[in-house]
């Protein structure tokens, strides 16, 4: 008799779980609260789908976060980056590797990844029930009953919960999986947004809104630099954004959650040492000794930043001539350009975050099978677990790998 497997959530993890479970002879039904599956896949990689990253291995987990990295390692050994690439190649996705080890479909279209996944589940006879939200799982002897918010009931032998976290709720992840798993007895590590823009405390933000530059940003807690990233930075009316900020956001919000008062240090000239920049600006001002001080910085930094930087350096008359500027004042300007610090006060909302940190406590889940230790027959996969990654394909790889393990184990056990 065919095993009946219910998958709650048709995202990246749920779709792979459905495919491997069906390939192993199970009758699979996906329950999806949206009107289509895989909406979040379409948004990944700026619409190109950063499928995975060749730098991620079970031994190199520097870009994976959570309270138990060994847990992630066990799962990633079962379905590796190479396995992922081969899996999608068989489905029809030719791939290419770009800077930083990022893997994209040759088509540059996230839609092509979703298309082949949907084609495969249809070919395998996987049923998808749309616009249904499961709110409770009840164990009935050796079977399970799923109840939706309208009171409808669905029976099965095994359940895979892959509802995602709380990020991008408009794409399907509304945090409902936390309530489902809590009702089963699971503890939840408090979720918080990751890969998200940061809010800063500063009176100048509206004045510098829209200013972009290539620079370096660091997170500092108790005078210790926790992490540094380089790339394009963007000031906004609420704080700061850009790829480096997304990478730094997890440690920033985690520090805030622990009441540690993190700050962000911005270096607008990361390719110059302090001494080199001091020499450059001193020479510049000496050449332009009879120009207004603020005008002498045009062509060096964004015009919107000039009056802010000079005022932050306690120079009240920014129109005075360059030769009237003292060496100490020049040093203050250089220090700001190399080490401008802001207090972090929060982040943008779940709607703006790309991934959720925190989730189901890993100590209550078997790392070899992803089966609940509290309720056998229940499997948990994807972002719902207390595992998250940096930008660059790491989160999708976790989804594929955990979906594969959950789908395989649910079908064969």
N, C-alpha and C positions, 0 to 999 in steps of 0.2 A: 504493500500500500504506500502511495506517495506521501512523503512528509509535507505537511502544510506549514509554510514559513511566511510570517507577516513581517513586513519591513515598514517601520513608521518613519517617513521622511524620504523623499526622492531626490536628495542632493547627490553630491559626488560619491560619498561613502555608501549611501543607500543604493545607488545605481550599480556600482561595482559589486556590492554584496548580493544584489538580486541576480546579476549575471552569473557569478560563480556558484551561487546556491542552485540556480536552475540548471547549470551545466552539470552539477552533481546529482541531478535527478529529482530535485524538490519542486513542488508546486508553490510558486511564489506570488504574493500579492503585495504591492506597494500602496500604502495609504499616504496621500500627499494633500496637505492642507491648502496648497495653492491650485491654480487652474492649469498648471503645467509643471513638469519636473525640471530640475537642473537650472533654475533661473540664476542661481549664484555663479554657476560655471560660466555663464555668458558674460558676467561682469569681471571675471578674473583676467589679470594681465592686460588691463585697459582694453578689454574686448578681444584680446588675442589668445588668452588662456595659457598662462605660464604653468604648464603641466607638471613639471618637476624640476629638480636641480641636480646636476651630475655630481656636485660636491657633497651631497648628503649620503652618508653611509651609516650603518648601524654603529660604527666605531667613532664617526665624526658627527657629533650631535650638537655642535656649538650653536647652530641656528634653530635648535628645538628647545622649547621651554616648558616648565611644569615642575611639580615637586618630585617626580620620579622619572629621570631620563632613561634609566635601565628598562623601565616599562616600554617606552617608545622604541628602544633598541630591539627588544624581543619581537615587536610587531614588524619593524622595518626589515628585520632579517628574513621574515617570512615572505615579504613581497617588496623587493628592492627597487631602486630606481631603474635598473636594467630590466627587471620584470615589468615595470610600468611601461617603459618604452616599447618593449616587445608586445605587451598586451594591446597597446593602441596601434602598433604597426599592423598586427593581425586584423584589427578592426578597420584599418584603412588610413590611419593617421601617420603620414610621413612626418619626421621631426627634424628640427635644426637646433643647434646649441648656440646661444649668444653669450654676451659678456656676463661674467659672474656665474657661468655654468647654467644659466636659465635655459630651459627646454620649451620650445614653442612648436605648434603644428606648422608645417611648411606653408599651409594656406593662410597663416596669420589670422585665422578666424576661430574664436571660441565656439561659434556655432557649429563648426565642423566636428569638434570633439563631442558636443552634445548630440549631434545628429547620429554619429555612429553608435553611441551608447543607447539611444532610443531605438535605433534599428535593431540592435542586438537583443534588447529585452523583448521587443515585439516578435523577433524570430524565435526566441526561446519560449514564447507563450506566457511571459510574465504579465500579470494583470495589474493595471494601475487604476486606482480609484481616487478621483480628484475631489477637491473641495470638501475634504473630510478631516476633522481634527480629533485625534484620539486623546481622551482625557484620563483614561483609567485602564489598567491591565489587571485582570483578576485571574488568579490561578485556580483551575478547577480540576482537581486530581492531577493527571499528567498532561493536561491541556491548558490553554490560555483563552480567555475571553477579552477582546478589546471592546471598550465602550467609547463611542464618540460623543461629542457635546450635545447631540440630538437624541441620545439614548439608544442609538442603533448598536447592535452587538455583532462581533465577528469572531469566529473560532479558529484556532490554529494550534500547531504543535510546538512551534518555536517562534520567538519574537526577536527582531533586531531593531534597536532604537537608534536612529541616526538623524535626529531632528535638527542638528546644528546647535549653535549657541544663541546669542542675542544680537549679533552684528547684522546690519542690513536687514531689518525685519520686513521691509517691503519686498525682499527677495525670498522670504520664506522662513527665516530663523527668528522666532519670536520668544524663545526661551521656554516653550511649553515642555520640552524634554526634561528640564530640571524638575518640574512639578511631577511629571510621570515617574521619574526615577526616585524622587523623594518619597512618593507613595509606596514604592517598593522597598523602602528602608534605607536608600542610599544617602550618604552625606554629600553636600555640594560645597566645593571650595569656591568662595565668593567670586562670581564672574565680574570681570571689568573689561572695558574696551581696550584693544591692542591694535597696532598698525593704524593709528589715528592721529589727527592733528592736535597740537597742544595749545592750551590757553595759558597766557602769560599775564603777569601783573606789571603794567607799564602805562604811564600817561601818554606815551608817544605813538601807540599802535595805530590810531586812526590817521596820524600824519604820515606813517610809512607803509600804510596798506598798499599792497600790490608790488612792493619792491622785491625783485628777484636778484639773486647773485649766487655764484658758485663759492661755497665756503665750507667750513667745518663746524660741527656742533657736538658738544659733549654734555653728558648728564653728570652733575656733581651732587653728591650727598655727603655731608659732614667733611667737606674739603677733599673727598676722594672722587676721582673720575671713574665712573662706573662703565661708561662706554662712549666711544667717539665714532662719528660717521661723517663722511664727506659727500658733497654733491650739491645740487641746486636747492637753495633755501628760499622760502617765500614768507615775507611778513604779511599778516592779515590783520583785520580790525579786532580780532579776538586773541591773536597770538602768532603762532608760527607753523608753517607747513613745509611740505617737500619730502622727497624720498628719505633723506637722512632722518628727518623728524619721525616718520612712521616707524623706522627701525628703532629709534630711541624711546618711543612712546611706552613700550611695555614696562621698562625699568622705571620710567618716570611715574606712571600711574601706580605701579606696585609700591614705589617709595611713598607716594602720597597716601595710599591706603594704609601704610604702616606709620603714618604721621612723621615722616622723616624730612619733610621740607626740601624737596629737590630743586635745584636751579639748573638752568641751561646756559652754557657758555657758548657764545658765537664768535668764531674767528673768521673775519672777512678776507683775510690774506693768508690762507694756510700754506701757501707755497713760499712764503717769506718768513724768516725768523724775525723776532722782535727787533734785533739789531739791524737787520737788512731793511726792514720797513722804516725804522727810525732814520737811517741814512737816506733812504729814498725820499721821505717827506721833508726832511731837513734841507736836502739839496733842492727839492722842488720849490720850497718857500724862499730859499736864497735866490734862486733864478727869477722868481716872481715877487721880489721884495716890495715892489710898489703897487701890487694888486691888492684888492680886498681879500681878506683871509678866506671867506666862504667861496669866492670865485676861484681861488687857487686850487680847490679840490675838484672842480669840474673836470671830468675826463678820467678821474681816478676812482671815485665812488659815485653811486647813484645820487642825483641832485636832491632827491627827497631826504636822503640821509644826512646831508651836509649840515644843515642847521641843527639837527637833533644831536649829532655827534659833538659839534662844537659847544652846544649848550650843556651837554652831559659832562664835557671837560671843564665846565665852569667858566667858559669864555662868554661873557655877556654881550660884548660888542663884536658880533661876527663880521661886521663890515670894516673893521679896522684893517690897516695895511699889514702885510705879512711881516715886515721887519719889526713890527711892534710886538710880535709874539715871542715869548720867552722859551728857552729850552725846556723848562719844566712843563709848560703848556703843551709843547709839541709832544713831550713824553706821555702826557695824559691822553692826548688824541690817539697816539699809537697804541697805548694800552687798551683803549676802547675798541679800536679796530681789530686787535688781536684777542681781546678777552672782555667782550661785552656780555654781562650776565643779567639774567632775568629770573624772577621767581616763577616757578610753574604752579598754577593754581587749579589745573584740571585739564580736561580734554573735551573735544567735540563729542556729540552724542553717539549712541549706538548706530544711528542712521548713517554716520560718517565712518565708522570703524570697519576695517576689513575682516577682522577676526576677533574671537572672544578668548580671553585668558581666563583660567579657572575652569570649573566644571565638576563633573562627577569624580569623587575621591577615588584615585587609582588603587588604593589599598583594598577596595571592595570589589575589584574586578580582576579576573585571571589574565595575566599579561600574555600567556601562551595562546589563549583561546578567545579572549574578550568576553567570556561568559561571566555574568554576575555571580559573585561568591555568596550573595544573599538569597538569590532566587535562580537556581539552575534552570536553563532553558531560555533565559533572557540574555541577550548579547547587546553590548553598547559599542558604538563606533563613531569615528569622526570627531568633529569639533565639540561635541557634547562632553567628551572626556577632558580631564585637566591636562591637556597637551596643546600647545600652539607653537607656531614657528614664525620666523622672520619673513619679510617680503622675499620673493624670488622663487616661488614654486614649492616651498617647504610645507605649507599648509595643505596644498592639494595632494602632495605625496602622502602626507599623513592620512588624508581622507581615503585615497586609493588603497593604501596598505591596510588600514584598519577595516575598511569595507571588505577587502579580500579575506582577511582572517576571520571576521565575524561570519561572512557568508559561507565560507568553507566549513568552519566548525559547526555552524548551525545545521548544515546539510548532512555532514558525515557522522556527527556524534549520535 
